[in-house]
Amino acid sequence: MQNNNQTNIFKWLVILLVVLNIGILATVWFKHFPPPPDEMRRPPNGEKAADFLIEQLNFSAQQLADFTKLKQAHSQAVDSIRESGKETHRLFFENLKNEKPDTAKVNELARAISADQMQIELVTFKHFEQVRKLCDEKQKEKFDEIIQEVLRRMAAPPGKKGSPLPRN
């Protein structure tokens, strides 16, 4: 009988130790890898920047039509700049194949890449300047509140369409 009691106690101790180990591992895991802050999370339900902007500003039919035209023009301009920059990126990283890359050439290509990025930023700024002009006074206030969120939603995740790096 005593042997049976010892076996039961041993079983319960093993179960208790397993539960404690799982609890400790879960605590360590969740403390070591905390959830990302709100500003780092992707938009809910894959909501795109344009959809978010339209919903938040509650555009009229005419504003929506004008916004759609602006959005298409912006997209074409940015795509054009990115397309022209692909060759520059390729040439830039081709220099890694050289034992002693030409520093002047590398710097020149880096400046060209920077100039392309500057053009994208300026085109985007002008785009949102025009979008803001579409708004009435109440919408302008809301626009000013949400523009940073809109820009965050526009940022392409690594490896997606927005990446300037060429693909093989």
C-alpha positions in Angstrom: 0.0 0.0 0.0 2.8 2.3 0.9 4.5 1.6 -2.5 1.2 2.6 -4.2 1.1 5.9 -2.3 4.7 6.7 -3.2 3.9 6.0 -6.9 0.9 8.4 -6.7 2.9 11.1 -5.0 5.7 10.6 -7.6 3.1 10.9 -10.5 1.7 14.1 -9.0 5.2 15.6 -8.5 6.1 14.9 -12.1 2.8 16.5 -13.3 3.4 19.5 -11.1 7.0 19.9 -12.4 5.9 19.6 -16.0 3.2 22.3 -15.5 5.7 24.6 -13.7 8.3 24.1 -16.6 5.6 25.0 -19.2 4.7 28.0 -17.2 8.3 29.1 -16.8 9.1 28.6 -20.5 5.9 30.5 -21.5 6.9 33.4 -19.2 10.5 33.5 -20.6 9.2 33.3 -24.2 6.6 36.1 -23.9 8.9 38.4 -21.9 11.8 37.8 -24.4 9.6 38.3 -27.5 7.0 40.9 -26.5 4.3 41.8 -29.0 5.2 44.7 -31.3 4.1 48.2 -30.3 0.9 49.5 -32.0 2.8 51.7 -34.4 4.7 48.7 -35.7 1.7 46.5 -36.4 0.3 46.2 -39.9 -3.0 47.7 -40.6 -6.1 45.7 -39.6 -7.6 43.5 -42.3 -4.9 44.6 -44.7 -6.5 48.1 -44.9 -4.6 50.1 -47.4 -3.5 53.7 -46.9 -5.9 55.1 -49.6 -8.9 53.2 -48.2 -8.0 54.4 -44.7 -7.7 58.0 -46.0 -11.0 57.9 -47.9 -12.8 56.4 -44.9 -11.4 58.8 -42.4 -11.9 61.9 -44.5 -15.4 60.8 -45.7 -14.8 62.2 -49.3 -17.7 63.3 -51.4 -18.2 61.7 -54.8 -16.4 64.6 -56.5 -13.5 64.5 -54.0 -13.2 60.8 -54.4 -13.0 61.1 -58.2 -10.3 63.8 -57.9 -8.5 61.8 -55.3 -8.5 58.7 -57.5 -6.9 60.8 -60.3 -4.3 62.1 -57.9 -3.5 58.6 -56.6 -3.0 57.2 -60.1 -0.7 60.1 -61.1 1.3 59.6 -57.9 1.6 55.9 -58.4 2.7 56.3 -62.0 5.3 58.9 -61.0 6.7 56.8 -58.2 6.8 53.6 -60.3 8.6 55.5 -63.0 11.3 56.7 -60.6 11.7 53.2 -59.1 11.9 51.6 -62.5 14.6 54.0 -63.7 16.5 53.4 -60.4 16.7 49.6 -60.8 19.7 49.8 -63.1 21.5 52.2 -60.8 21.0 49.7 -57.9 22.2 46.8 -60.1 25.4 48.8 -61.0 25.9 49.9 -57.4 26.0 46.3 -56.1 27.9 45.0 -59.1 30.9 46.9 -57.5 30.9 44.3 -54.8 32.4 41.8 -57.3 35.6 43.9 -57.6 38.4 43.3 -55.1 38.9 47.0 -54.9 35.7 48.8 -55.9 36.1 52.3 -57.5 35.2 54.5 -54.5 34.3 57.4 -56.7 32.0 55.3 -58.9 30.3 53.8 -55.8 29.8 57.3 -54.3 28.4 58.6 -57.6 25.9 55.7 -57.8 25.0 56.1 -54.1 24.2 59.8 -54.8 22.1 58.8 -57.8 20.2 56.3 -55.6 19.7 59.1 -53.0 18.5 61.5 -55.7 15.9 58.9 -56.8 14.7 58.5 -53.2 14.6 62.3 -52.8 12.4 62.5 -55.9 10.0 59.9 -54.5 9.7 61.8 -51.3 9.1 65.1 -53.1 6.5 63.5 -55.4 4.8 62.0 -52.3 4.9 65.3 -50.5 3.3 67.1 -53.5 0.7 64.4 -53.8 -0.4 64.8 -50.2 -0.3 68.6 -50.6 -2.8 68.2 -53.5 -4.9 65.8 -51.5 -5.1 68.2 -48.6 -6.3 70.9 -51.0 -9.2 68.7 -51.9 -10.4 68.8 -48.3 -12.8 71.2 -46.7 -11.8 72.8 -43.4 -13.1 70.0 -41.2 -11.4 67.4 -43.4 -8.1 69.3 -43.3 -8.2 69.0 -39.5 -8.7 65.3 -39.7 -6.1 65.0 -42.5 -3.5 66.7 -40.2 -4.4 64.2 -37.5 -4.1 61.0 -39.6 -1.3 61.8 -42.2 1.4 60.0 -40.2 -0.8 56.9 -40.0 -1.5 57.1 -43.7 2.3 57.3 -44.4 2.9 54.3 -42.1 0.3 52.3 -44.0 2.0 53.3 -47.3 5.4 51.9 -46.3 6.0 48.7 -48.2 7.1 45.7 -46.2 10.6 44.4 -47.1 10.7 42.6 -50.4 7.4 43.9 -51.7 6.6 46.2 -54.6 8.1 49.3 -52.9 11.5 47.7 -52.5 14.0 49.5 -54.8 16.3 46.5 -54.9 16.3 44.6 -58.2 15.1 41.0 -58.3 16.7 38.3 -60.3 
